[in-house]
Structure formats: structure tokens, C-alpha cells
Amino acid sequence: MSDHPYVPRDLKLIDYVPVSLSQSTILTVYIGASILLVSLIWILSGCSKLRKVDRLLMCWWAFTGLTHMVLEGYFVFSPEFYKDKTSCYLAEVWKEYSKGDSRYAARDAGVVAVEGITAVLEGPASLLAVYAILKGKSYSYILQFAISLGQLYGTAVYFITALLEGDNFATSSYYYYAYYVAANASWIVIPTIISVRCWNKICAAFNSAQGQRKTKTRRD
């Protein structure tokens, strides 16, 4: 089938196969898997002496890391997901999400590039952040700061390129706000909060080190 629900209507998707899973099924599986993952990380991290904020950060980095690697990774390496006839869950996710941003179905170069970097670099780095927090590694804050800046940059590019291209890729206002806006909001709000926190931690550590050096110099 070549007919599709996406905008613009003249978008050519040869052999397009309609979404077979309902929106409620797709969201239920995604939300359920996310809750299960976060709950597992929260319970396991409870065996450590970490503060609640660090345990919450571990949950976030595990969630966002697997989202980048699994969901976005599938999109990047499956250019013809819209032709899938097997009801593969990951293909169904992107067929559904494309109702809010048809650039995914159209394989827009900018979107593929951003998602590729996110899946290949930021995904594994996010899982490394889980380990760094758990083990109290010295590079933990720098790593979290770098990933968060990368997420903010990628999200900014994602929205700005859409604006420059006319911002007309959603089938309706509902899908525009539910998928394009709301589904991406977390990757603006949370990375911003983490960036500020890590910046303050890094500055505090630097100031503390400077103070110790000055004290040592005076004693010498």
C-alpha cells in the first residue's frame, strides 16, 4: 500500500503498511516497560548508600540510555520501517510517532543525523553514567554534564530545523502537541536541571581544590 496518513500529503512512501497496533497498546507497552525499568533500578540502587537524588538520576540515565539505544537506534538502522508487515513493536512506534513528525517516515537527513548521534554516542554514555553514579566515579558529574548538553543541543536542532522547514509535519494539532511537543519535553526540562546541578557541583569541587592549594601554599 502506498497511501499514508502523514503530512505533507504528497510525501512518497512506496509500499507503506498502516499501523497495526492501537495507540493505547503502543503507549501501554512503552509506559509499562519504562515503569518496570525505573522500578528495578530504584530497588537495586536501594542496596547502596546513595542519596535519593543520585538514585533518581540512575533511573533517569537508565531510562534515557535504553530509549536512545533501543527505540532511536531501531529508527536509525531501519530506514524502511514504514514497510514492516510483521507488527514489529519498534516499527509500530515509529509509524505512530510519524503522525506527529513525518520527517521520521521521510528519513529527513537532519533527523537521522541527530538520532544517529543520540543512539550511538549518548545512549551508551547514559548507561555509563548509571555506573559512574553507582560507583562514585570522579568523572560522574562531567559525564552527566556532557550528555545533558548533548541532549539539549540535539533537541534544539530537532525543533529549529522543523521551524526552518515550515513546521508542518503533523497530521493534526493533537499529534503535534502530544507527540512532537510533549514527548520531547522531558529531554529539555530534565537535562537542563541536571546541567545546572552538575555545573554547581563541578564549580564547588574546583573552588574547594583551589582553597586547599592556597592553604597548603601558605603553610609552606
Contacts in CASP RR format, 6 or more apart in sequence:
PFRMAT RR
TARGET T0000
AUTHOR 0000-0000-0000
METHOD contacts of the structure
MODEL  1
MSDHPYVPRDLKLIDYVPVSLSQSTILTVYIGASILLVSLIWILSGCSKL
RKVDRLLMCWWAFTGLTHMVLEGYFVFSPEFYKDKTSCYLAEVWKEYSKG
DSRYAARDAGVVAVEGITAVLEGPASLLAVYAILKGKSYSYILQFAISLG
QLYGTAVYFITALLEGDNFATSSYYYYAYYVAANASWIVIPTIISVRCWN
KICAAFNSAQGQRKTKTRRD
1 15 0 8 1.000
1 16 0 8 1.000
1 17 0 8 1.000
1 18 0 8 1.000
2 12 0 8 1.000
2 13 0 8 1.000
2 14 0 8 1.000
2 15 0 8 1.000
2 16 0 8 1.000
3 16 0 8 1.000
4 11 0 8 1.000
4 13 0 8 1.000
4 16 0 8 1.000
4 18 0 8 1.000
4 82 0 8 1.000
4 105 0 8 1.000
5 18 0 8 1.000
5 99 0 8 1.000
5 171 0 8 1.000
6 13 0 8 1.000
6 98 0 8 1.000
6 99 0 8 1.000
6 102 0 8 1.000
6 105 0 8 1.000
6 106 0 8 1.000
6 169 0 8 1.000
6 171 0 8 1.000
7 102 0 8 1.000
7 168 0 8 1.000
7 169 0 8 1.000
7 170 0 8 1.000
7 171 0 8 1.000
8 102 0 8 1.000
8 168 0 8 1.000
11 102 0 8 1.000
11 105 0 8 1.000
11 106 0 8 1.000
13 82 0 8 1.000
13 105 0 8 1.000
13 106 0 8 1.000
15 83 0 8 1.000
16 82 0 8 1.000
16 83 0 8 1.000
16 105 0 8 1.000
17 82 0 8 1.000
17 83 0 8 1.000
17 84 0 8 1.000
17 85 0 8 1.000
17 95 0 8 1.000
18 95 0 8 1.000
19 92 0 8 1.000
19 95 0 8 1.000
19 96 0 8 1.000
20 87 0 8 1.000
20 92 0 8 1.000
21 87 0 8 1.000
21 89 0 8 1.000
21 92 0 8 1.000
21 96 0 8 1.000
23 96 0 8 1.000
26 89 0 8 1.000
26 92 0 8 1.000
26 93 0 8 1.000
26 96 0 8 1.000
29 89 0 8 1.000
30 93 0 8 1.000
34 63 0 8 1.000
37 59 0 8 1.000
37 62 0 8 1.000
37 63 0 8 1.000
37 66 0 8 1.000
38 59 0 8 1.000
38 62 0 8 1.000
38 63 0 8 1.000
41 55 0 8 1.000
41 58 0 8 1.000
41 59 0 8 1.000
41 62 0 8 1.000
41 130 0 8 1.000
42 55 0 8 1.000
42 56 0 8 1.000
42 59 0 8 1.000
45 54 0 8 1.000
45 55 0 8 1.000
45 58 0 8 1.000
45 59 0 8 1.000
45 134 0 8 1.000
46 55 0 8 1.000
48 55 0 8 1.000
48 134 0 8 1.000
50 58 0 8 1.000
50 133 0 8 1.000
50 134 0 8 1.000
54 133 0 8 1.000
57 129 0 8 1.000
57 133 0 8 1.000
57 144 0 8 1.000
57 194 0 8 1.000
58 130 0 8 1.000
58 133 0 8 1.000
58 134 0 8 1.000
60 190 0 8 1.000
60 194 0 8 1.000
61 126 0 8 1.000
61 127 0 8 1.000
61 129 0 8 1.000
61 130 0 8 1.000
61 133 0 8 1.000
61 144 0 8 1.000
61 147 0 8 1.000
62 126 0 8 1.000
62 127 0 8 1.000
62 130 0 8 1.000
64 122 0 8 1.000
64 123 0 8 1.000
64 126 0 8 1.000
64 151 0 8 1.000
64 187 0 8 1.000
65 122 0 8 1.000
65 123 0 8 1.000
65 124 0 8 1.000
65 126 0 8 1.000
65 127 0 8 1.000
66 123 0 8 1.000
66 127 0 8 1.000
68 118 0 8 1.000
68 119 0 8 1.000
68 122 0 8 1.000
68 123 0 8 1.000
68 126 0 8 1.000
69 119 0 8 1.000
69 123 0 8 1.000
69 124 0 8 1.000
69 127 0 8 1.000
70 90 0 8 1.000
71 90 0 8 1.000
71 93 0 8 1.000
72 115 0 8 1.000
72 116 0 8 1.000
72 118 0 8 1.000
72 119 0 8 1.000
73 115 0 8 1.000
73 116 0 8 1.000
73 119 0 8 1.000
73 120 0 8 1.000
74 81 0 8 1.000
74 90 0 8 1.000
74 91 0 8 1.000
74 94 0 8 1.000
75 81 0 8 1.000
75 90 0 8 1.000
75 94 0 8 1.000
75 104 0 8 1.000
75 115 0 8 1.000
75 119 0 8 1.000
76 112 0 8 1.000
76 115 0 8 1.000
76 116 0 8 1.000
76 119 0 8 1.000
76 120 0 8 1.000
78 90 0 8 1.000
78 91 0 8 1.000
78 94 0 8 1.000
79 107 0 8 1.000
81 88 0 8 1.000
81 90 0 8 1.000
81 91 0 8 1.000
81 94 0 8 1.000
81 95 0 8 1.000
82 91 0 8 1.000
82 94 0 8 1.000
82 95 0 8 1.000
82 98 0 8 1.000
82 105 0 8 1.000
84 91 0 8 1.000
84 92 0 8 1.000
84 95 0 8 1.000
94 104 0 8 1.000
94 105 0 8 1.000
95 105 0 8 1.000
97 104 0 8 1.000
97 179 0 8 1.000
97 183 0 8 1.000
98 104 0 8 1.000
98 105 0 8 1.000
99 170 0 8 1.000
99 171 0 8 1.000
99 172 0 8 1.000
99 175 0 8 1.000
99 179 0 8 1.000
100 169 0 8 1.000
100 170 0 8 1.000
100 171 0 8 1.000
100 175 0 8 1.000
100 176 0 8 1.000
100 178 0 8 1.000
100 179 0 8 1.000
100 180 0 8 1.000
101 111 0 8 1.000
101 162 0 8 1.000
101 169 0 8 1.000
101 170 0 8 1.000
101 179 0 8 1.000
101 180 0 8 1.000
102 169 0 8 1.000
102 170 0 8 1.000
102 171 0 8 1.000
103 110 0 8 1.000
103 111 0 8 1.000
103 162 0 8 1.000
103 165 0 8 1.000
103 169 0 8 1.000
104 111 0 8 1.000
108 161 0 8 1.000
110 157 0 8 1.000
110 161 0 8 1.000
111 158 0 8 1.000
111 161 0 8 1.000
114 154 0 8 1.000
114 157 0 8 1.000
114 158 0 8 1.000
117 154 0 8 1.000
118 151 0 8 1.000
118 154 0 8 1.000
122 147 0 8 1.000
122 150 0 8 1.000
122 151 0 8 1.000
125 143 0 8 1.000
125 146 0 8 1.000
125 147 0 8 1.000
126 147 0 8 1.000
128 143 0 8 1.000
129 140 0 8 1.000
129 143 0 8 1.000
129 144 0 8 1.000
129 147 0 8 1.000
131 137 0 8 1.000
132 139 0 8 1.000
132 140 0 8 1.000
132 143 0 8 1.000
132 144 0 8 1.000
133 140 0 8 1.000
133 144 0 8 1.000
141 198 0 8 1.000
141 201 0 8 1.000
141 202 0 8 1.000
141 205 0 8 1.000
142 198 0 8 1.000
142 202 0 8 1.000
144 194 0 8 1.000
144 198 0 8 1.000
145 194 0 8 1.000
145 195 0 8 1.000
145 198 0 8 1.000
145 199 0 8 1.000
145 202 0 8 1.000
147 191 0 8 1.000
148 191 0 8 1.000
148 192 0 8 1.000
148 194 0 8 1.000
148 195 0 8 1.000
148 198 0 8 1.000
149 191 0 8 1.000
149 195 0 8 1.000
150 191 0 8 1.000
151 187 0 8 1.000
151 191 0 8 1.000
152 187 0 8 1.000
152 188 0 8 1.000
152 191 0 8 1.000
152 192 0 8 1.000
152 195 0 8 1.000
155 184 0 8 1.000
155 187 0 8 1.000
155 188 0 8 1.000
155 191 0 8 1.000
158 184 0 8 1.000
159 184 0 8 1.000
162 169 0 8 1.000
162 180 0 8 1.000
169 180 0 8 1.000
170 176 0 8 1.000
170 179 0 8 1.000
170 180 0 8 1.000
END
